[in-house]
């Protein structure tokens, strides 16, 4: 399902255009294809008990909605990706389909704005669900497993910032090293997420279905900036709502291009 940028309306009979838009969505924009040899891939050091130090984590963001009938297969696939030790998988629910009959309980306006920013950076004139954005640099239809896997492989080996997370009283400490990345500066973002949610949908396109979602982002905040110099900061519950959440992802994201310069994740509850 697609929504054109700048328009509050959506033609819900877009099925005749799906093949065209899927073809466009399966590849990175020309700008990113030209930069692939030097792309900065996300980091990192994961504190998950299933990951080994030095694993190269790839950030995969799924933009989804319970009001979209095309999204459940992508939601299920994100659950598969969330189990991989080399992936930071995040489910970001958008709110622009709420008007067609069902209000997504996990939708955040900030998620919608984040997806719109990606659309601008990737040269798109629309946003759509389900969309997976890999490393902030490429996107594809969220249920297209083959293309997602290929993009993860293609973006795995480039230079990255190696973030380190350690537990601290009332939260955790983030250490970001210095470095030079084409003179780019970064925003430091914290995403607090729940490992899984499952609920019944009684109206809208998914009426009568029980939907499951994985690594659902419940709070996403900017806590600092990175300008090439080392940064250390302690993340507390006063900065991001960690209470009751299962985990946090830390992203260093380019101010200019939106690509992920480094990332890490930490579990907040046993087994996560």
NORDAZI-V647569 format. One line per field, one symbol per residue. phi: phi as a letter, one per 30 degrees, with the letter a starting at -180 (. if undefined). Layout:
BEGIN
phi = ???
END
This chain:
BEGIN
phi = .bbddicdcbddcdedcdddddddddbddeedddceecdccddkcccddcccejecdcdbcccbaddcdddedddddddddddddcbccbccdccdcddckbcddcdbedddddddddeddciccacabdbccciibbbaddcdddddddddddcdcdeadcdbcbdbeilaccccddlcbhidcbccccccbcdabbadccbidceiccccbbhddcabbcclbbbjcebbaccbddcbdcdidcabccbcbeddcidddaaabbdcbeic
END
